[in-house]
Amino acid sequence: MSFAQPKTIIDEGDTVILYLTITNVYAIEAIPQIKNKKGEMVENVFQTNFGALKVKDIIGVQYGSKVELSKGWAHVLQPNPELWTQTLPHRTQILYTPDISMILHQLEIKPGSIVIESGTGSGSLSHYFLRAIRPHGYLYTFDFHEERAQKAQDEFNAHGLGEYVKVTHRDVCENGFGDELNGTADAVFLDLPAPQLAIPHALKALKNQGGRICSFSPCIEQSSRVCEALEQNGFVDIVNIEILQVEDIVKTKNIPVMDLEFVKHKKTAFDKDTKTPKDTKKYITSSAPNTTTGHTGYLTVAEFPPLFAR
Ligand SMILES: C[S@@+](CC[C@H](N)C(=O)[O-])C[C@H]1O[C@@H](n2cnc3c(N)ncnc32)[C@H](O)[C@@H]1O
């Protein structure tokens, strides 16, 4: 239940983040016993790189505490969307925090926003929408994979978020978002293989005062189809964004020391024979990588103008 509000103590059934290191993070259910393959109830023991955790030992413990593992220790934290994205069970490809932060910004998501999303996928993005729109907003999220839609709804309910979200099992390209949502949405987000087919439906769903749309496309061809469909359907201010996370290379280099006397006499500070710098100093340097591998996709965003401006 701790996604919905801050809590002090871990209760049985909570989703808890077990944080070992920045790259070693797990989400676990605080359940003392689980069923084994034979269907028998056995003690719930969670294995990590630093050894085993008896899950019953964290029930009643304060969030933020350090807990013992058989070969080390970890912190038990409350889940939030960022930690959930790192640890959630993948049922599909998911969106990650750098793209998501731009999506929330571009869609102008705030408390009270009514948001439509498709597909729901693994619910990674949905958790950020839910944090941002509560307590007066609502998320309508759609997926045409029935089991996935059900699993996502169960997860939102288990996380105490059920009253702010409805997952609908539907092909939104074929059948749209439903007449009951016509003119209700502040924002529509699409993460679909053929998002251009859902754009006329998104248009119907947006409020008469206008609204924002964003579509995630892994390749430029898909994003190009989205741009065309957006223009044909009267959207304006179409912008294509790519979020690239660039990690600079940090290393120690021997840098020749500048000798102003040498410069004055147009001589070099290099040894004639060995052709190496005469005097060098060690510096920690940071430089851009030769190639950038951070591509996830393109975010195509646009505005649907208010009724009076169309
Ligand atoms: C890449 S996943 C979405 C991941 C999600 N954004 C996340 O962060 O977890 C795409 C989802 O779209 C669903 N989907 C594909 N085509 C669809 C359609 N026409 N209508 C509804 N859902 C669709 C798939 O079943 C899949 O679950």
The ligand as an SDF file (V2000), in Angstrom:
LIG
                    3D

 27 29  0  0  0  0  0  0  0  0999 V2000
    5.7670   -1.2650  -25.2240 C   0  0  0  0  0  0  0  0  0  0  0  0
    4.3490   -1.7110  -24.3630 S   0  0  0  0  0  0  0  0  0  0  0  0
    3.9800   -0.2700  -23.4020 C   0  0  0  0  0  0  0  0  0  0  0  0
    4.9130   -0.1160  -22.2280 C   0  0  0  0  0  0  0  0  0  0  0  0
    4.4900    0.9480  -21.2550 C   0  0  0  0  0  0  0  0  0  0  0  0
    4.6000    2.2690  -21.8390 N   0  0  0  0  0  0  0  0  0  0  0  0
    5.3560    0.8760  -19.9980 C   0  0  0  0  0  0  0  0  0  0  0  0
    6.1010    1.8350  -19.7320 O   0  0  0  0  0  0  0  0  0  0  0  0
    5.2790   -0.1280  -19.2730 O   0  0  0  0  0  0  0  0  0  0  0  0
    3.1270   -1.6340  -25.6250 C   0  0  0  0  0  0  0  0  0  0  0  0
    1.7970   -2.2170  -25.2020 C   0  0  0  0  0  0  0  0  0  0  0  0
    0.8380   -1.8270  -26.1670 O   0  0  0  0  0  0  0  0  0  0  0  0
   -0.1060   -2.8440  -26.3140 C   0  0  0  0  0  0  0  0  0  0  0  0
   -0.7700   -2.6310  -27.6100 N   0  0  0  0  0  0  0  0  0  0  0  0
   -0.2240   -2.7760  -28.8570 C   0  0  0  0  0  0  0  0  0  0  0  0
   -1.1360   -2.4450  -29.7970 N   0  0  0  0  0  0  0  0  0  0  0  0
   -2.2680   -2.0900  -29.1410 C   0  0  0  0  0  0  0  0  0  0  0  0
   -3.5350   -1.6170  -29.5530 C   0  0  0  0  0  0  0  0  0  0  0  0
   -3.8390   -1.4920  -30.8560 N   0  0  0  0  0  0  0  0  0  0  0  0
   -4.4630   -1.3020  -28.6050 N   0  0  0  0  0  0  0  0  0  0  0  0
   -4.1590   -1.4410  -27.2870 C   0  0  0  0  0  0  0  0  0  0  0  0
   -2.9730   -1.8690  -26.8330 N   0  0  0  0  0  0  0  0  0  0  0  0
   -2.0340   -2.1860  -27.7460 C   0  0  0  0  0  0  0  0  0  0  0  0
    0.7060   -4.1230  -26.1940 C   0  0  0  0  0  0  0  0  0  0  0  0
   -0.0930   -5.2140  -25.7750 O   0  0  0  0  0  0  0  0  0  0  0  0
    1.7650   -3.7260  -25.1550 C   0  0  0  0  0  0  0  0  0  0  0  0
    1.3700   -4.1620  -23.8690 O   0  0  0  0  0  0  0  0  0  0  0  0
  1  2  1  0
  2  3  1  0
  2 10  1  0
  3  4  1  0
  4  5  1  0
  5  6  1  0
  5  7  1  0
  7  8  2  0
  7  9  1  0
 10 11  1  0
 11 12  1  0
 11 26  1  0
 12 13  1  0
 13 14  1  0
 13 24  1  0
 14 15  1  0
 14 23  1  0
 15 16  2  0
 16 17  1  0
 17 18  1  0
 17 23  2  0
 18 19  1  0
 18 20  2  0
 20 21  1  0
 21 22  2  0
 22 23  1  0
 24 25  1  0
 24 26  1  0
 26 27  1  0
M  CHG  2   2   1   9  -1
M  END
$$$$
